[in-house]
Amino acid sequence: MRQLPKLINSLDIVNNFSTTIYTTEVREAYDFAFSKGITTMATIDTANMTGYLIRSHAAKMIVRYAMDILNKTLDTSKICQFSDIGAQSQELQTYALQVCQL
C-alpha cells in the first residue's frame, strides 16, 4: 500500500511533463485563448493542441475572438446559406452563420 502514493506521484510527473512538449508560442497562445474564453479546455493537454481541428470548433474560436477581443458585432441582415451543413449539429450551424455575419 505504501507504494501507491509513490506511483501516483510518478504519474503526476509524467502528466505534467507532457506540457513541456509545446513551444513557448503554443503555450502562450493557449494561455491567451483560455484566459479570454476562446477555448474552455482546462489544460493545454486537454485542448489537444496538435490534434485535428473540426469546423465547429474553428468557427467558435473565430467568433469568440472577433466578438470578445476585436469587439466585432454580427451583421444579422446578412443572408448566409450553406449547402453542406444541414445535417450538422446546431452548434456548427450557429457558429457557421455567425462567422459569415462577422
MOURWO-V834343 format. One record per backbone hydrogen bond with DSSP energy under -0.5 kcal/mol. CO is the residue of the C=O (numbers start at 1). NH is the residue of the N-H. Records with the same first field share a line. If there is no record, write none. Layout:
CO=NH, NH
This chain:
1=4, 5
2=6
3=7
4=8
5=9
6=10
7=11
8=12
9=13
10=14
11=15
12=16
13=17
14=18
16=19
17=20
18=21
19=22
23=27
24=28
25=29
26=30
27=31
28=32
29=33
30=34
31=35
32=36
33=38, 39
34=37
43=47
44=49
45=48
48=51
52=54
54=58
55=59
56=60
57=61
58=62
59=63
60=64
61=65
62=66
63=67
64=68, 69
65=69, 70
66=72
74=76
75=78
78=80
85=88
89=93
90=94
91=95
92=96
93=97
94=98
95=99
96=100
97=101
98=102
99=102
101=75
